[in-house]
Amino acid sequence: MSILGWIILGLLAGGLASSFSGSDHGCLMNVILGVIGAVVGGVIFTMMGGAPVTGCNFYSLVVATIGALVVIALSRAFSGGRR
């Protein structure tokens, strides 16, 4: 997947994860959160026997969003709650 694809997927996944978790992140942070979430989600899904992020499709968006939610939860756990 191209860099532009990662940015678009990251923006969508980060935005969805922020909405689901009630967080208020900016556009750039959503992209970063989504790209990191895609990597984390890909690792989690691969360990569970699923496929990692495969491109700009609905499955990859779900994997990246779940990964971004995990990243948000971990950041809250280590930062002591909501920011």
Biopython code that builds the backbone (N, CA, C, O; Angstrom):
import numpy as np
from Bio.PDB.StructureBuilder import StructureBuilder

atoms = [
    (1, "MET", "N", (0.853, -1.168, 0.000)),
    (1, "MET", "CA", (0.000, 0.000, 0.000)),
    (1, "MET", "C", (0.904, 1.237, 0.000)),
    (1, "MET", "O", (1.959, 1.247, 0.635)),
    (2, "SER", "N", (0.482, 2.265, -0.711)),
    (2, "SER", "CA", (1.284, 3.471, -0.831)),
    (2, "SER", "C", (1.197, 4.320, 0.435)),
    (2, "SER", "O", (0.363, 4.085, 1.309)),
    (3, "ILE", "N", (2.074, 5.305, 0.507)),
    (3, "ILE", "CA", (2.074, 6.222, 1.656)),
    (3, "ILE", "C", (0.732, 6.952, 1.731)),
    (3, "ILE", "O", (0.175, 7.117, 2.817)),
    (4, "LEU", "N", (0.219, 7.381, 0.597)),
    (4, "LEU", "CA", (-1.066, 8.072, 0.577)),
    (4, "LEU", "C", (-2.181, 7.153, 1.077)),
    (4, "LEU", "O", (-3.085, 7.599, 1.784)),
    (5, "GLY", "N", (-2.117, 5.887, 0.717)),
    (5, "GLY", "CA", (-3.097, 4.915, 1.206)),
    (5, "GLY", "C", (-3.045, 4.764, 2.719)),
    (5, "GLY", "O", (-4.080, 4.700, 3.382)),
    (6, "TRP", "N", (-1.825, 4.707, 3.262)),
    (6, "TRP", "CA", (-1.662, 4.610, 4.716)),
    (6, "TRP", "C", (-2.211, 5.848, 5.412)),
    (6, "TRP", "O", (-2.827, 5.743, 6.473)),
    (7, "ILE", "N", (-1.990, 7.026, 4.819)),
    (7, "ILE", "CA", (-2.480, 8.268, 5.420)),
    (7, "ILE", "C", (-4.001, 8.309, 5.401)),
    (7, "ILE", "O", (-4.624, 8.683, 6.395)),
    (8, "ILE", "N", (-4.602, 7.928, 4.279)),
    (8, "ILE", "CA", (-6.070, 7.931, 4.184)),
    (8, "ILE", "C", (-6.666, 6.921, 5.149)),
    (8, "ILE", "O", (-7.614, 7.233, 5.869)),
    (9, "LEU", "N", (-6.112, 5.701, 5.168)),
    (9, "LEU", "CA", (-6.597, 4.680, 6.093)),
    (9, "LEU", "C", (-6.392, 5.122, 7.537)),
    (9, "LEU", "O", (-7.267, 4.917, 8.378)),
    (10, "GLY", "N", (-5.249, 5.724, 7.828)),
    (10, "GLY", "CA", (-4.967, 6.219, 9.175)),
    (10, "GLY", "C", (-5.920, 7.310, 9.603)),
    (10, "GLY", "O", (-6.368, 7.327, 10.749)),
    (11, "LEU", "N", (-6.239, 8.228, 8.693)),
    (11, "LEU", "CA", (-7.179, 9.301, 9.006)),
    (11, "LEU", "C", (-8.562, 8.742, 9.319)),
    (11, "LEU", "O", (-9.194, 9.151, 10.294)),
    (12, "LEU", "N", (-9.029, 7.818, 8.503)),
    (12, "LEU", "CA", (-10.351, 7.224, 8.731)),
    (12, "LEU", "C", (-10.388, 6.403, 10.021)),
    (12, "LEU", "O", (-11.308, 6.550, 10.826)),
    (13, "ALA", "N", (-9.394, 5.544, 10.215)),
    (13, "ALA", "CA", (-9.365, 4.696, 11.402)),
    (13, "ALA", "C", (-9.169, 5.510, 12.670)),
    (13, "ALA", "O", (-9.827, 5.251, 13.677)),
    (14, "GLY", "N", (-8.286, 6.480, 12.636)),
    (14, "GLY", "CA", (-8.058, 7.339, 13.802)),
    (14, "GLY", "C", (-9.280, 8.161, 14.145)),
    (14, "GLY", "O", (-9.601, 8.341, 15.319)),
    (15, "GLY", "N", (-9.964, 8.659, 13.132)),
    (15, "GLY", "CA", (-11.190, 9.418, 13.363)),
    (15, "GLY", "C", (-12.286, 8.549, 13.960)),
    (15, "GLY", "O", (-12.978, 8.968, 14.888)),
    (16, "LEU", "N", (-12.447, 7.346, 13.434)),
    (16, "LEU", "CA", (-13.452, 6.429, 13.987)),
    (16, "LEU", "C", (-13.121, 6.048, 15.428)),
    (16, "LEU", "O", (-13.997, 6.043, 16.292)),
    (17, "ALA", "N", (-11.858, 5.730, 15.680)),
    (17, "ALA", "CA", (-11.456, 5.351, 17.038)),
    (17, "ALA", "C", (-11.652, 6.501, 18.016)),
    (17, "ALA", "O", (-12.083, 6.285, 19.149)),
    (18, "SER", "N", (-11.339, 7.716, 17.589)),
    (18, "SER", "CA", (-11.550, 8.876, 18.451)),
    (18, "SER", "C", (-13.025, 9.076, 18.751)),
    (18, "SER", "O", (-13.400, 9.412, 19.874)),
    (19, "SER", "N", (-13.859, 8.868, 17.738)),
    (19, "SER", "CA", (-15.305, 9.003, 17.942)),
    (19, "SER", "C", (-15.837, 7.945, 18.895)),
    (19, "SER", "O", (-16.623, 8.250, 19.792)),
    (20, "PHE", "N", (-15.410, 6.700, 18.703)),
    (20, "PHE", "CA", (-15.886, 5.594, 19.551)),
    (20, "PHE", "C", (-15.437, 5.760, 20.994)),
    (20, "PHE", "O", (-16.173, 5.415, 21.918)),
    (21, "SER", "N", (-14.233, 6.286, 21.195)),
    (21, "SER", "CA", (-13.696, 6.382, 22.549)),
    (21, "SER", "C", (-14.034, 7.697, 23.239)),
    (21, "SER", "O", (-13.762, 7.861, 24.429)),
    (22, "GLY", "N", (-14.614, 8.623, 22.513)),
    (22, "GLY", "CA", (-14.955, 9.908, 23.105)),
    (22, "GLY", "C", (-13.762, 10.828, 23.276)),
    (22, "GLY", "O", (-13.824, 11.775, 24.061)),
    (23, "SER", "N", (-12.686, 10.574, 22.565)),
    (23, "SER", "CA", (-11.488, 11.406, 22.641)),
    (23, "SER", "C", (-11.611, 12.578, 21.686)),
    (23, "SER", "O", (-12.401, 12.538, 20.743)),
    (24, "ASP", "N", (-10.846, 13.602, 21.925)),
    (24, "ASP", "CA", (-10.838, 14.766, 21.056)),
    (24, "ASP", "C", (-9.419, 14.976, 20.548)),
    (24, "ASP", "O", (-8.611, 15.645, 21.192)),
    (25, "HIS", "N", (-9.121, 14.392, 19.378)),
    (25, "HIS", "CA", (-7.796, 14.510, 18.773)),
    (25, "HIS", "C", (-7.903, 15.384, 17.536)),
    (25, "HIS", "O", (-8.976, 15.513, 16.946)),
    (26, "GLY", "N", (-6.816, 15.969, 17.156)),
    (26, "GLY", "CA", (-6.778, 16.750, 15.933)),
    (26, "GLY", "C", (-6.589, 15.853, 14.721)),
    (26, "GLY", "O", (-6.404, 14.643, 14.860)),
    (27, "CYS", "N", (-6.634, 16.432, 13.556)),
    (27, "CYS", "CA", (-6.533, 15.681, 12.309)),
    (27, "CYS", "C", (-5.183, 14.956, 12.190)),
    (27, "CYS", "O", (-5.145, 13.778, 11.834)),
    (28, "LEU", "N", (-4.100, 15.640, 12.481)),
    (28, "LEU", "CA", (-2.772, 15.024, 12.392)),
    (28, "LEU", "C", (-2.631, 13.882, 13.388)),
    (28, "LEU", "O", (-2.083, 12.830, 13.060)),
    (29, "MET", "N", (-3.124, 14.090, 14.602)),
    (29, "MET", "CA", (-3.046, 13.027, 15.612)),
    (29, "MET", "C", (-3.907, 11.833, 15.209)),
    (29, "MET", "O", (-3.549, 10.693, 15.505)),
    (30, "ASN", "N", (-5.028, 12.071, 14.545)),
    (30, "ASN", "CA", (-5.858, 10.969, 14.057)),
    (30, "ASN", "C", (-5.116, 10.128, 13.023)),
    (30, "ASN", "O", (-5.210, 8.901, 13.030)),
    (31, "VAL", "N", (-4.378, 10.791, 12.135)),
    (31, "VAL", "CA", (-3.603, 10.058, 11.134)),
    (31, "VAL", "C", (-2.535, 9.208, 11.814)),
    (31, "VAL", "O", (-2.382, 8.027, 11.503)),
    (32, "ILE", "N", (-1.800, 9.810, 12.741)),
    (32, "ILE", "CA", (-0.747, 9.084, 13.454)),
    (32, "ILE", "C", (-1.339, 7.924, 14.239)),
    (32, "ILE", "O", (-0.817, 6.810, 14.208)),
    (33, "LEU", "N", (-2.428, 8.193, 14.940)),
    (33, "LEU", "CA", (-3.103, 7.169, 15.723)),
    (33, "LEU", "C", (-3.608, 6.044, 14.837)),
    (33, "LEU", "O", (-3.493, 4.872, 15.197)),
    (34, "GLY", "N", (-4.162, 6.382, 13.689)),
    (34, "GLY", "CA", (-4.671, 5.369, 12.770)),
    (34, "GLY", "C", (-3.583, 4.508, 12.160)),
    (34, "GLY", "O", (-3.757, 3.297, 12.027)),
    (35, "VAL", "N", (-2.456, 5.114, 11.784)),
    (35, "VAL", "CA", (-1.355, 4.338, 11.195)),
    (35, "VAL", "C", (-0.744, 3.413, 12.246)),
    (35, "VAL", "O", (-0.489, 2.241, 11.968)),
    (36, "ILE", "N", (-0.508, 3.934, 13.450)),
    (36, "ILE", "CA", (0.001, 3.076, 14.533)),
    (36, "ILE", "C", (-1.026, 1.996, 14.853)),
    (36, "ILE", "O", (-0.671, 0.839, 15.080)),
    (37, "GLY", "N", (-2.296, 2.379, 14.871)),
    (37, "GLY", "CA", (-3.366, 1.407, 15.111)),
    (37, "GLY", "C", (-3.413, 0.323, 14.054)),
    (37, "GLY", "O", (-3.695, -0.834, 14.369)),
    (38, "ALA", "N", (-3.141, 0.675, 12.797)),
    (38, "ALA", "CA", (-3.123, -0.329, 11.730)),
    (38, "ALA", "C", (-2.022, -1.356, 11.965)),
    (38, "ALA", "O", (-2.214, -2.552, 11.751)),
    (39, "VAL", "N", (-0.870, -0.872, 12.406)),
    (39, "VAL", "CA", (0.246, -1.792, 12.696)),
    (39, "VAL", "C", (-0.105, -2.680, 13.893)),
    (39, "VAL", "O", (0.065, -3.898, 13.844)),
    (40, "VAL", "N", (-0.595, -2.056, 14.964)),
    (40, "VAL", "CA", (-0.961, -2.815, 16.171)),
    (40, "VAL", "C", (-2.083, -3.791, 15.860)),
    (40, "VAL", "O", (-2.021, -4.954, 16.257)),
    (41, "GLY", "N", (-3.108, -3.331, 15.154)),
    (41, "GLY", "CA", (-4.219, -4.206, 14.786)),
    (41, "GLY", "C", (-3.771, -5.346, 13.896)),
    (41, "GLY", "O", (-4.246, -6.473, 14.039)),
    (42, "GLY", "N", (-2.852, -5.059, 12.969)),
    (42, "GLY", "CA", (-2.318, -6.118, 12.108)),
    (42, "GLY", "C", (-1.584, -7.179, 12.894)),
    (42, "GLY", "O", (-1.716, -8.370, 12.611)),
    (43, "VAL", "N", (-0.806, -6.757, 13.883)),
    (43, "VAL", "CA", (-0.087, -7.721, 14.736)),
    (43, "VAL", "C", (-1.077, -8.558, 15.540)),
    (43, "VAL", "O", (-0.938, -9.777, 15.632)),
    (44, "ILE", "N", (-2.080, -7.896, 16.124)),
    (44, "ILE", "CA", (-3.075, -8.614, 16.933)),
    (44, "ILE", "C", (-3.840, -9.616, 16.080)),
    (44, "ILE", "O", (-3.995, -10.772, 16.473)),
    (45, "PHE", "N", (-4.318, -9.185, 14.918)),
    (45, "PHE", "CA", (-5.101, -10.077, 14.067)),
    (45, "PHE", "C", (-4.256, -11.225, 13.523)),
    (45, "PHE", "O", (-4.756, -12.341, 13.380)),
    (46, "THR", "N", (-2.977, -10.969, 13.216)),
    (46, "THR", "CA", (-2.092, -12.027, 12.744)),
    (46, "THR", "C", (-1.854, -13.058, 13.846)),
    (46, "THR", "O", (-1.827, -14.259, 13.576)),
    (47, "MET", "N", (-1.682, -12.595, 15.083)),
    (47, "MET", "CA", (-1.479, -13.524, 16.204)),
    (47, "MET", "C", (-2.720, -14.376, 16.443)),
    (47, "MET", "O", (-2.613, -15.508, 16.913)),
    (48, "MET", "N", (-3.896, -13.838, 16.124)),
    (48, "MET", "CA", (-5.143, -14.584, 16.309)),
    (48, "MET", "C", (-5.489, -15.454, 15.099)),
    (48, "MET", "O", (-6.516, -16.132, 15.105)),
    (49, "GLY", "N", (-4.654, -15.445, 14.072)),
    (49, "GLY", "CA", (-4.872, -16.287, 12.907)),
    (49, "GLY", "C", (-5.556, -15.583, 11.755)),
    (49, "GLY", "O", (-5.858, -16.217, 10.744)),
    (50, "GLY", "N", (-5.809, -14.297, 11.877)),
    (50, "GLY", "CA", (-6.451, -13.532, 10.808)),
    (50, "GLY", "C", (-5.426, -12.903, 9.889)),
    (50, "GLY", "O", (-4.223, -13.128, 10.023)),
    (51, "ALA", "N", (-5.917, -12.120, 8.964)),
    (51, "ALA", "CA", (-5.042, -11.419, 8.030)),
    (51, "ALA", "C", (-4.732, -10.022, 8.568)),
    (51, "ALA", "O", (-5.572, -9.412, 9.229)),
    (52, "PRO", "N", (-3.538, -9.519, 8.292)),
    (52, "PRO", "CA", (-3.211, -8.148, 8.699)),
    (52, "PRO", "C", (-3.880, -7.147, 7.753)),
    (52, "PRO", "O", (-4.733, -7.528, 6.951)),
    (53, "VAL", "N", (-3.505, -5.892, 7.840)),
    (53, "VAL", "CA", (-4.012, -4.858, 6.934)),
    (53, "VAL", "C", (-3.594, -5.230, 5.519)),
    (53, "VAL", "O", (-2.414, -5.452, 5.247)),
    (54, "THR", "N", (-4.581, -5.297, 4.613)),
    (54, "THR", "CA", (-4.311, -5.779, 3.257)),
    (54, "THR", "C", (-4.413, -4.698, 2.195)),
    (54, "THR", "O", (-4.130, -4.968, 1.028)),
    (55, "GLY", "N", (-4.801, -3.502, 2.553)),
    (55, "GLY", "CA", (-4.940, -2.416, 1.589)),
    (55, "GLY", "C", (-6.034, -1.471, 2.043)),
    (55, "GLY", "O", (-6.452, -1.507, 3.200)),
    (56, "CYS", "N", (-6.494, -0.636, 1.148)),
    (56, "CYS", "CA", (-7.584, 0.293, 1.485)),
    (56, "CYS", "C", (-8.920, -0.388, 1.216)),
    (56, "CYS", "O", (-9.521, -0.198, 0.158)),
    (57, "ASN", "N", (-9.376, -1.175, 2.171)),
    (57, "ASN", "CA", (-10.665, -1.832, 2.064)),
    (57, "ASN", "C", (-11.334, -1.855, 3.436)),
    (57, "ASN", "O", (-10.743, -1.423, 4.426)),
    (58, "PHE", "N", (-12.563, -2.358, 3.493)),
    (58, "PHE", "CA", (-13.323, -2.321, 4.737)),
    (58, "PHE", "C", (-12.659, -3.162, 5.834)),
    (58, "PHE", "O", (-12.612, -2.739, 6.989)),
    (59, "TYR", "N", (-12.153, -4.331, 5.491)),
    (59, "TYR", "CA", (-11.497, -5.195, 6.482)),
    (59, "TYR", "C", (-10.306, -4.476, 7.126)),
    (59, "TYR", "O", (-10.144, -4.503, 8.346)),
    (60, "SER", "N", (-9.487, -3.844, 6.310)),
    (60, "SER", "CA", (-8.319, -3.132, 6.836)),
    (60, "SER", "C", (-8.734, -1.956, 7.713)),
    (60, "SER", "O", (-8.067, -1.651, 8.702)),
    (61, "LEU", "N", (-9.834, -1.295, 7.354)),
    (61, "LEU", "CA", (-10.346, -0.199, 8.173)),
    (61, "LEU", "C", (-10.778, -0.707, 9.544)),
    (61, "LEU", "O", (-10.534, -0.049, 10.556)),
    (62, "VAL", "N", (-11.418, -1.873, 9.581)),
    (62, "VAL", "CA", (-11.833, -2.463, 10.862)),
    (62, "VAL", "C", (-10.606, -2.838, 11.694)),
    (62, "VAL", "O", (-10.558, -2.548, 12.890)),
    (63, "VAL", "N", (-9.620, -3.475, 11.075)),
    (63, "VAL", "CA", (-8.391, -3.867, 11.778)),
    (63, "VAL", "C", (-7.675, -2.638, 12.329)),
    (63, "VAL", "O", (-7.245, -2.635, 13.483)),
    (64, "ALA", "N", (-7.546, -1.598, 11.515)),
    (64, "ALA", "CA", (-6.851, -0.384, 11.947)),
    (64, "ALA", "C", (-7.617, 0.341, 13.053)),
    (64, "ALA", "O", (-7.006, 0.877, 13.978)),
    (65, "THR", "N", (-8.944, 0.361, 12.967)),
    (65, "THR", "CA", (-9.747, 1.019, 13.996)),
    (65, "THR", "C", (-9.638, 0.280, 15.323)),
    (65, "THR", "O", (-9.504, 0.911, 16.371)),
    (66, "ILE", "N", (-9.694, -1.031, 15.292)),
    (66, "ILE", "CA", (-9.542, -1.815, 16.527)),
    (66, "ILE", "C", (-8.148, -1.594, 17.115)),
    (66, "ILE", "O", (-8.003, -1.435, 18.327)),
    (67, "GLY", "N", (-7.129, -1.583, 16.264)),
    (67, "GLY", "CA", (-5.775, -1.305, 16.737)),
    (67, "GLY", "C", (-5.654, 0.083, 17.336)),
    (67, "GLY", "O", (-4.980, 0.261, 18.351)),
    (68, "ALA", "N", (-6.298, 1.076, 16.722)),
    (68, "ALA", "CA", (-6.255, 2.439, 17.254)),
    (68, "ALA", "C", (-6.976, 2.527, 18.599)),
    (68, "ALA", "O", (-6.542, 3.258, 19.489)),
    (69, "LEU", "N", (-8.069, 1.789, 18.748)),
    (69, "LEU", "CA", (-8.761, 1.747, 20.045)),
    (69, "LEU", "C", (-7.870, 1.136, 21.126)),
    (69, "LEU", "O", (-7.880, 1.585, 22.273)),
    (70, "VAL", "N", (-7.108, 0.120, 20.759)),
    (70, "VAL", "CA", (-6.161, -0.488, 21.704)),
    (70, "VAL", "C", (-5.085, 0.528, 22.090)),
    (70, "VAL", "O", (-4.722, 0.634, 23.261)),
    (71, "VAL", "N", (-4.580, 1.271, 21.113)),
    (71, "VAL", "CA", (-3.554, 2.281, 21.391)),
    (71, "VAL", "C", (-4.117, 3.367, 22.311)),
    (71, "VAL", "O", (-3.429, 3.806, 23.233)),
    (72, "ILE", "N", (-5.361, 3.808, 22.077)),
    (72, "ILE", "CA", (-5.989, 4.812, 22.946)),
    (72, "ILE", "C", (-6.138, 4.275, 24.359)),
    (72, "ILE", "O", (-5.842, 4.974, 25.329)),
    (73, "ALA", "N", (-6.600, 3.025, 24.477)),
    (73, "ALA", "CA", (-6.777, 2.431, 25.805)),
    (73, "ALA", "C", (-5.451, 2.319, 26.544)),
    (73, "ALA", "O", (-5.382, 2.596, 27.741)),
    (74, "LEU", "N", (-4.397, 1.914, 25.838)),
    (74, "LEU", "CA", (-3.075, 1.816, 26.468)),
    (74, "LEU", "C", (-2.554, 3.187, 26.883)),
    (74, "LEU", "O", (-1.966, 3.330, 27.955)),
    (75, "SER", "N", (-2.766, 4.187, 26.046)),
    (75, "SER", "CA", (-2.277, 5.524, 26.403)),
    (75, "SER", "C", (-3.028, 6.075, 27.609)),
    (75, "SER", "O", (-2.439, 6.760, 28.446)),
    (76, "ARG", "N", (-4.310, 5.783, 27.705)),
    (76, "ARG", "CA", (-5.069, 6.208, 28.878)),
    (76, "ARG", "C", (-4.626, 5.482, 30.134)),
    (76, "ARG", "O", (-4.566, 6.067, 31.216)),
    (77, "ALA", "N", (-4.315, 4.190, 29.980)),
    (77, "ALA", "CA", (-3.882, 3.402, 31.134)),
    (77, "ALA", "C", (-2.546, 3.911, 31.674)),
    (77, "ALA", "O", (-2.348, 3.964, 32.888)),
    (78, "PHE", "N", (-1.634, 4.285, 30.784)),
    (78, "PHE", "CA", (-0.331, 4.735, 31.221)),
    (78, "PHE", "C", (-0.292, 6.214, 31.599)),
    (78, "PHE", "O", (0.598, 6.652, 32.329)),
    (79, "SER", "N", (-1.266, 6.985, 31.097)),
    (79, "SER", "CA", (-1.275, 8.415, 31.438)),
    (79, "SER", "C", (-2.159, 8.723, 32.640)),
    (79, "SER", "O", (-2.183, 9.862, 33.108)),
    (80, "GLY", "N", (-2.868, 7.755, 33.134)),
    (80, "GLY", "CA", (-3.687, 7.952, 34.325)),
    (80, "GLY", "C", (-5.100, 8.400, 34.058)),
    (80, "GLY", "O", (-5.708, 9.022, 34.929)),
    (81, "GLY", "N", (-5.650, 8.116, 32.902)),
    (81, "GLY", "CA", (-7.041, 8.454, 32.624)),
    (81, "GLY", "C", (-7.200, 9.295, 31.393)),
    (81, "GLY", "O", (-6.326, 9.320, 30.526)),
    (82, "ARG", "N", (-8.324, 9.991, 31.310)),
    (82, "ARG", "CA", (-8.614, 10.829, 30.156)),
    (82, "ARG", "C", (-7.750, 12.082, 30.158)),
    (82, "ARG", "O", (-7.392, 12.619, 31.206)),
    (83, "ARG", "N", (-7.431, 12.527, 28.953)),
    (83, "ARG", "CA", (-6.667, 13.755, 28.828)),
    (83, "ARG", "C", (-7.535, 14.829, 28.279)),
    (83, "ARG", "O", (-7.079, 15.957, 28.094)),
]
sb = StructureBuilder()
sb.init_structure("model")
sb.init_model(0)
sb.init_chain("A")
sb.init_seg("    ")
for serial, (resi, resn, name, xyz) in enumerate(atoms, 1):
    if name == "N":
        sb.init_residue(resn, " ", resi, " ")
    sb.init_atom(name, np.array(xyz, "f"), 0.0, 1.0, " ", f" {name:<3s}", serial, name[0])
structure = sb.get_structure()
